[in-house]
């Protein structure tokens, strides 16, 4: 069916006037900055006085130990935190999906509650809980889980553990809600049939539940990846850090790429070109990982 | 029930109970902490104290509480209204008036959802400088108004908008903008409510962009105020706790009165 010319004109006039404002704003505050940033990443200089540098910034990446530390930290947080959180969220969702479970609604609401807290607020609360003589160490000592207080704030390893714990606290309930909604759409008679056939519960989980939840697992993996690679609020607020020097955590142990870009732009001698290059490293990582995740999910379709 | 199944059952309740407790604990810690002095908080005191009024007064004085709260509220409410208006009109437009050109633009729009903010922040800062908007609340709001995610959300929701309603309205001689305003908006109330909750929460909690673009204390948001209180060399945690609660109350309130819409809004993005 080819639309009549009059109808097409009608569609275009209305179509463009409906989408126009949003498209104009996206062009100005999204598309233009994205392209400009890419252009900047090939330039060097102070502030806005930039000159073309070719691949100079990319070469600088390979010689910049602070960038490599930030990249390593960011990748570490992603590789360790996302699987822990999503596994935990899926496990809890499966347990909560049981219709015979008592206090289901209450448990669900309580586990979801961390989502209402802003990233800065929960970071600050975690900081106050994980001080050397703070409530967490006192509790761990009282339960004899540790024999001396854990130096969450001054040891690079424990600072990273703290950050990962905190992010997991904030986002597990969020991801759980997606899994719960998907589980509720699964036809329960499939489970009934497999139970009658004597399929053990762990096999039901891996052979039935996980494959049926694949689209949601893919969605949460991609969004969690994007979120973790952009980590900023927590890294800057959770560990007692010397903000005037721009460091993040003991020995920059929680310095992320986003914090480094912020430092390069607004804290040190402003170097927009190099900062833009580092920001495109995040873009490349997001694109790469999203591609890999989609690819892995697709292949299992066969 | 057999003993082994009973044990499994008890294990499940213990696990979920413990996880629920850990999820809520920081909230309790915050409320108890408001009543204690910093000296006690850093030693892990978890019993109610008598320093609440002192902490509250200090928070009001040190952080200029009414002003930063008002700044946050203004940015979040105006930003949310503008975002819902612009992005819902666009989502409706993309779905109802399709054309190959607009589909291509829509594809680009979806891609922008994946772009990290770090890429945008330097150019945005320069653009705001050229527009003379540095240190204004408009600069905080403007880049969030056209949200690829919210446009997508409304386009998905529009697919469920009955075309009979549109046809009937056209026969009655309504213009397209009238159909949108008088028929679509009232019909899609629950979609708007769900989007409102999500967009409001994001705007209220925003940190990085306001941190860059707001430079004087009289423009700062409550999130920025809490961050700077807590990053002092010796933070007054009692004061920080009061701030944390004040910053959390609006979102907690929205969550409890609109819990259903909240979950709907989140899930809207995967359908």
Contacts between the chains, C-beta under 8 A, distances in Angstrom:
chain1	res1	chain2	res2	distance
A	8	B	99	7.8
A	11	B	97	4.7
A	11	B	98	7.5
A	11	B	99	6.2
A	12	B	97	7.6
A	12	B	99	6.4
A	14	B	93	7.3
A	14	B	96	7.9
A	14	B	97	5.1
A	14	B	176	4.7
A	15	B	93	5.7
A	15	B	94	8.0
A	15	B	96	7.9
A	15	B	97	3.3
A	15	B	98	7.6
A	15	B	99	5.9
A	15	B	102	5.7
A	16	B	102	7.8
A	17	B	93	7.7
A	18	B	89	5.4
A	18	B	90	6.4
A	18	B	92	6.2
A	18	B	93	2.5
A	18	B	94	7.8
A	18	B	96	7.6
A	18	B	97	6.5
A	18	B	176	7.7
A	18	B	180	7.6
A	19	B	89	7.8
A	19	B	90	4.6
A	19	B	93	4.2
A	19	B	94	5.8
A	19	B	102	6.2
A	19	B	105	7.3
A	21	B	86	5.2
A	21	B	89	7.0
A	21	B	90	7.1
A	21	B	146	7.4
A	22	B	86	5.1
A	22	B	87	5.9
A	22	B	89	7.1
A	22	B	90	3.4
A	22	B	146	4.4
A	22	B	151	6.0
A	23	B	90	7.1
A	23	B	105	6.0
A	23	B	109	7.8
A	23	B	146	7.6
A	24	B	146	7.9
A	25	B	86	6.7
A	25	B	142	7.6
A	25	B	145	5.6
A	25	B	146	3.5
A	26	B	109	6.1
A	26	B	112	6.5
A	26	B	146	4.6
A	26	B	148	7.0
A	28	B	127	7.4
A	29	B	120	7.5
A	29	B	124	6.5
A	29	B	127	7.4
A	29	B	142	6.4
A	29	B	143	4.3
A	29	B	146	6.9
A	30	B	112	4.8
A	30	B	115	7.2
A	30	B	120	6.9
A	30	B	143	7.8
A	30	B	146	7.3
A	30	B	148	7.5
A	31	B	108	7.1
A	31	B	112	7.4
A	32	B	123	7.0
A	32	B	127	7.7
A	33	B	119	7.1
A	33	B	120	4.4
A	33	B	122	7.9
A	33	B	123	3.5
A	33	B	124	5.6
A	33	B	127	7.2
A	34	B	112	7.5
A	34	B	115	6.0
A	34	B	119	6.1
A	34	B	120	6.9
A	36	B	123	4.4
A	37	B	119	4.9
A	37	B	120	7.0
A	37	B	122	6.4
A	37	B	123	5.5
A	40	B	122	6.8
A	40	B	123	7.5
A	48	B	126	6.8
A	92	B	16	7.0
A	92	B	19	6.5
A	95	B	12	5.6
A	95	B	15	7.3
A	95	B	16	6.0
A	96	B	16	7.2
A	101	B	12	7.5
A	106	B	20	7.8
A	107	B	16	5.2
A	107	B	17	7.7
A	107	B	20	5.2
A	109	B	259	7.4
A	110	B	20	4.0
A	110	B	23	5.5
A	110	B	24	5.4
A	111	B	16	7.8
A	111	B	19	6.1
A	111	B	20	5.5
A	111	B	23	5.0
A	112	B	23	7.9
A	113	B	23	5.7
A	113	B	24	6.1
A	113	B	27	6.9
A	113	B	255	7.9
A	114	B	23	5.5
A	114	B	26	7.5
A	115	B	255	7.9
A	116	B	201	7.3
A	116	B	248	6.7
A	116	B	251	4.6
A	116	B	252	5.2
A	116	B	254	8.0
A	116	B	255	4.6
A	117	B	26	7.5
A	117	B	27	7.9
A	117	B	248	5.7
A	117	B	251	7.4
A	118	B	204	7.0
A	118	B	205	3.6
A	118	B	207	7.4
A	118	B	223	5.8
A	118	B	247	6.1
A	118	B	248	7.2
A	118	B	251	7.2
A	119	B	205	6.3
A	119	B	207	6.4
A	120	B	205	7.4
A	120	B	207	5.2
A	120	B	223	4.9
A	120	B	226	6.0
A	120	B	227	5.1
A	121	B	223	7.4
A	121	B	226	6.3
A	121	B	244	4.7
A	121	B	247	5.3
A	121	B	248	5.9
A	122	B	26	6.4
A	124	B	226	6.0
A	124	B	227	7.3
A	124	B	230	4.3
A	124	B	240	5.8
A	124	B	244	6.2
A	125	B	26	4.7
A	125	B	29	6.4
A	125	B	30	5.7
A	125	B	241	7.9
A	125	B	244	6.0
A	126	B	26	7.0
A	127	B	230	6.6
A	128	B	29	7.6
A	128	B	33	6.8
A	128	B	41	6.0
A	128	B	42	7.4
A	128	B	230	8.0
A	128	B	237	4.9
A	128	B	240	6.9
A	128	B	241	7.5
A	129	B	26	6.9
A	129	B	29	6.0
A	131	B	42	5.1
A	131	B	44	7.8
A	133	B	42	6.2
A	133	B	43	5.1
A	133	B	44	6.3
A	134	B	41	7.9
A	134	B	42	6.3
A	134	B	43	7.5
A	134	B	44	4.8
A	135	B	29	6.7
A	135	B	44	3.7
A	135	B	45	7.9
A	135	B	46	5.9
A	136	B	44	7.7
A	137	B	44	7.2
A	138	B	43	7.8
A	138	B	44	4.1
A	139	B	44	7.7
A	169	B	22	7.1
A	169	B	23	7.1
A	169	B	26	7.5
A	173	B	23	6.3
A	174	B	266	7.5
A	177	B	263	5.9
A	177	B	266	6.2
A	177	B	267	7.3
A	178	B	266	7.3
A	178	B	267	6.8
A	178	B	270	6.4
A	181	B	263	7.6
A	181	B	267	5.1
A	215	B	270	7.4
A	216	B	270	6.2
A	219	B	269	7.9
A	219	B	270	5.1
A	226	B	114	6.3
A	226	B	116	7.2
A	229	B	116	6.8
A	230	B	116	4.8
A	230	B	117	6.6
A	230	B	118	6.7
A	232	B	118	7.9
A	232	B	207	7.4
A	232	B	208	5.3
A	233	B	207	4.8
A	233	B	208	6.9
A	236	B	227	7.6
A	237	B	227	5.7
A	237	B	230	6.6
A	237	B	231	7.0
A	241	B	231	7.5
A	243	B	231	4.8
A	257	B	118	7.1
A	258	B	116	7.4
A	258	B	117	7.8
A	258	B	118	5.0
A	258	B	208	7.5
A	261	B	118	4.8
A	261	B	121	7.5
A	262	B	118	7.9
A	262	B	121	7.8
A	262	B	208	7.3
A	262	B	212	7.7
A	265	B	121	7.1
A	265	B	122	5.6
A	265	B	125	7.6
A	266	B	212	6.3
A	272	B	122	5.1
A	272	B	126	7.9
A	275	B	122	6.0
A	276	B	119	7.5
A	276	B	122	6.0
A	278	B	118	7.8
A	279	B	116	6.8
A	279	B	118	4.2
A	279	B	119	4.4
A	279	B	121	7.7
A	279	B	122	7.6
A	280	B	119	6.7
A	282	B	116	4.6
A	282	B	118	5.8
A	282	B	119	7.2
A	283	B	115	6.8
A	283	B	116	6.4
A	283	B	119	6.0
A	286	B	114	5.9
A	286	B	116	6.4
A	287	B	114	7.5
A	290	B	114	6.7
